[in-house]
Amino acid sequence: MKFENKVAIVTGAGSGIGRATSVLLASEGCHVALSDINEAGLEVTHELIKNAGHQSEIVLCDVAKLADVRQLFDGVAGRRGQIDIAVNNAGIGGALLFTHEYPDELYEKVIAVNQTGVWYCMKSSLDHMMKQESGGAIVNTSSLAGVGAAPRMSAYAASKHAVVGMTKSAAAEYGKMNIRVNCVCPTVIDTPMAAGMIYDNPAVTEMMKASIPMRRFGEASEVAKTIAWLCSDDSSYITGHAIRVDGGMRS
Ligand SMILES: NC(=O)c1ccc[n+]([C@@H]2O[C@H](COP(=O)([O-])OP(=O)(O)OC[C@H]3O[C@@H](n4cnc5c(N)ncnc54)[C@H](O)[C@@H]3O)[C@@H](O)[C@H]2O)c1
């Protein structure tokens, strides 16, 4: 069991990549605190883990709210005595609009969840991991939109570029404390967030697939495996990376 006696917090655990990651970490012996704003989604993830004979707990938290995030991290640390792994994954897509027509309120919401949410979660996890001799592993979910252009998704791209910047800076700051910080940068992954992009227009779907060397979209489980690897001792000397999970799209 790779994560025996480890404690993880996963945000956005009620769906998609967060759910797949939580199930995988729990299957390797980790106690996972499942967090999201979507209570029904969290219950589904919790059931999946319980039915497989593993353990998790549910903590509702809006990552855009500092008080919620503090309560999440302090609560888990208080109950379990440690936080070994933080997967800061919750996110929203925003709209598909050109920059000049993008509503400012939506821009602010995308930044609040995707950027400030990761900021709050990183700070809260660092507070606890710095006190632990064992350090910890933080994995943030950025995007391929965090390492290059994302036309008609400029707010999303801004937030995800910020996640890469925070990840690399924190890796440089906390490596000496044995805290590793990495992020994953997936292309289109078959989750509810990308469903519109994948299923609404077959012609566009085929065009998008053709631009990916592996000629298919990714699965949540494939991102989860990358995240779990970055959380594990198998990547013990890896920090400060923004790892593309993109079927070779930006190769
Ligand atoms: N699916 C893709 O194509 C894709 C590609 C690149 C990056 N990503 C990133 O992966 C991460 C997970 O996305 P997904 O594809 O699994 O999407 P998803 O919509 O299936 O899951 C996202 C989860 O985040 C939760 N969430 C939204 N706002 C929140 C908030 N304020 N506080 C707490 N939870 C909140 C949602 O309720 C949902 O359960 C996101 O950060 C997303 O930007 C996704």
The ligand as a Gaussian input file, in Angstrom:
#p B3LYP/6-31G(d) Opt

LIG

0 1
 N      -11.728000      18.252000     -17.810000
 C      -10.805000      18.887000     -18.466000
 O      -10.782000      18.883000     -19.708000
 C       -9.726000      19.626000     -17.724000
 C       -8.563000      19.984000     -18.437000
 C       -7.550000      20.666000     -17.774000
 C       -7.683000      20.982000     -16.437000
 N       -8.825000      20.624000     -15.776000
 C       -8.909000      21.009000     -14.366000
 O       -9.114000      19.850000     -13.588000
 C       -9.750000      20.200000     -12.364000
 C      -10.902000      19.242000     -12.129000
 O      -11.842000      19.418000     -13.162000
 P      -12.749000      18.233000     -13.737000
 O      -12.449000      18.102000     -15.166000
 O      -12.668000      17.060000     -12.859000
 O      -14.171000      18.963000     -13.650000
 P      -15.491000      18.623000     -12.839000
 O      -16.425000      19.720000     -13.166000
 O      -15.884000      17.222000     -13.107000
 O      -15.022000      18.727000     -11.312000
 C      -14.716000      19.952000     -10.705000
 C      -15.203000      19.914000      -9.271000
 O      -14.829000      21.137000      -8.650000
 C      -15.905000      21.537000      -7.814000
 N      -15.883000      22.973000      -7.552000
 C      -16.213000      23.984000      -8.391000
 N      -16.121000      25.164000      -7.763000
 C      -15.736000      24.892000      -6.484000
 C      -15.476000      25.698000      -5.344000
 N      -15.631000      27.030000      -5.375000
 N      -15.076000      25.088000      -4.213000
 C      -14.939000      23.742000      -4.150000
 N      -15.207000      22.931000      -5.187000
 C      -15.594000      23.504000      -6.338000
 C      -17.152000      21.141000      -8.592000
 O      -18.295000      21.086000      -7.757000
 C      -16.735000      19.806000      -9.166000
 O      -17.104000      18.737000      -8.334000
 C      -10.178000      21.660000     -12.523000
 O       -9.253000      22.490000     -11.843000
 C      -10.080000      21.893000     -14.016000
 O       -9.846000      23.245000     -14.324000
 C       -9.835000      19.952000     -16.374000

